[in-house]
Amino acid sequence: MKLYISNPTSQHQIFNYRDPATGLLGHVRIQRGGQEVIDRPKWNGEHLEKMLEQLHHYGARDAAEAYRKMGGFRQALLYRVDGVISEDEILMGNEQDEDARQERSVQEVVKAAATFDGVARRGGKNRDRANVTETSVRTERARGAKPQPGDVDFSLTVDPASGRDHLDLASS
């Protein structure tokens, strides 16, 4: 039985597992954008089920899911039993991974801005209170370097006088 595992991220990954047939530890090094195969002819259906449980626990998804929205796609590994994962599926998985990472980044910035806003509005001894709080996040590049796809550029403004928050997302 062959189990193909792909890594659609931009980083190398190592998937550590316990071989369900032998109980021994194993690992697979998967290059960014690549895939590896775990070929165990002696595995039966029960062994495969245990291996898939480990993959799911790690955050991996069936490669067939790459074409639809995979909410909570946290580890960005794709797998397929007895079949190679196509290049299109790996590219779609990469897009899903980038979307998930950007969504997490926005959530963290919103939390940080809201916390800072609360502290800034309290004021204090010899401190003015803030009327408007703005947080910006941009990818830093070396001087003269060209912007790259996926660079981050967004800002969050909290203005209680206007009665609303404003989030401006811009991507290159």
N, C-alpha and C positions, 0 to 999 in steps of 0.2 A: 504494500500500500504506500502510495506517495502523497506527501503533504507539501504543497508549495506555499511558501510564505514570502510576501514582498514587503518592501519598505518604501512607501511613496514619499517619505519626508526628505528633507535636505541634509539630514544628519545620519551618520552610521548608527546602526542599532545592533544590540546583542540580545537575542531572545534565549533566556535560560529556561530549561524545562526538566521535568523528571520523566524519563522514559517509562510509560505505563506498563510495558511488557517486562522490563528488567528491574525497574525501581532505581536505576542509576541516573545521575545527573548528566545533562547534556546541554549544549548551547549551539546556537546558529548565529554566525556573524553575517549581517545583511548590509551590504553597501547601500548608500542612498540611491534611490531610484532602481534598485536591483531586486532580485529574488533568489531564494535558495530553496532546495528541496530536502526534505527529510524522507529518506527511502527506507522503509522498514517492511520487508515482505512478510514478516511473521506477525504483524499486527492484525488483530481482528476488529470487528465493529466496536467492541467494548474498549479496546485500547485507543481506537480513534476517538471515541466519545470523550474519554479522559483527557486526551491531548487537546481536543477542541475546547474543553472546559478551561484548561490552562491558558489557551490562547485568548478566550473570552475574558478571563480574569485579568489578563495582561492588557486588555483593551482592543484586541484585534477584531476585525470584522470579516465576514465572508466577502470575497471579491465581487460577487454579484450585487452587493449593496452599494458599490462605488458610484453607481449612476443616480442614486437618490440621496436625499439629505440624510446624513448620518449625525444626528444630534449627539453631543457628548463624545465625539470622536477624539479620544484623548491620547492614544498611543500610536495610532496611525500605522498599524500593520494590517495587511490583507492576507487572506489565505484561501486556498482552493484545494479540494481533495481530488487527486488523480487528474489534474489538468493544470496547464500553465496559465498564469495570470497575464492578461494581455497588456500591452503598452498603454492602451486607452484607459484601462481600469487603474493602472498605476498613476497615470496623469490626473485622472478624476480624483483619486485618493489624495494626491498632492494638493489639489485645489481645496478639498474638504479639510485637510490638515491646516492649510494656510488660513482658511476662513475661521476654523475653530480657534487657532492661536490669536488671530486678530480680535475675535469676539472676547476671548479671555482678557486680552490686553485692555480693551475698552472697558470691560467690567472693573478691572483693577484700577484704571485711571479714574473712573467715575467714583469708586469708593474712596480713593485717595483725595480727590477734589472735594467730595462732600465732607470728609473729615477735616481737611484744611479749612474749608469754608466755615465749618462750625467753630473751629478754634479762632479763626480770624475775626469772626463776628462778635465773639465774647469781649474782645478788647482786653484791657488790663491797665495796670498802673503805668502811666506815661506812654500808652499805646493807643493809636487811633483804631477805630473799628473799620473793617473793610466794608465797602458798599457793594462791590462786584468782585467775584473771584473768577479767574480764568486760568485754566491749565492747558498747556499745549504739549503734544508729544510728536516728535519728528525723528526720523532716522538720520543719524549723523553720518556724513560721508567725508572722506579726505578732501582737502581743498582741490578743486578742479575735477573731482570724480563725477561721473554722470549718474543721475538717479537711476535706480534699478526697479524692475517690476516688483511689487510687494513692499516697497518702502512705506513706512508708516508716517502719516501726517494728519493729525487731527487735533481739535481743541474742544474744550468743555468750558462753558461760561455759566456761572450761577449768579443770577441777578434777582434778588427778592423783590426789588421795586417793580420789575416788569411782571412779576408773578409767574415766571416760567424759567426753565433751564434751556440752554441751547447747546446742542452737540453738533459740531461741524466735522464731518469725515471727508477727507480728501486723500485719494491714493494716486500714486504715480504709475 
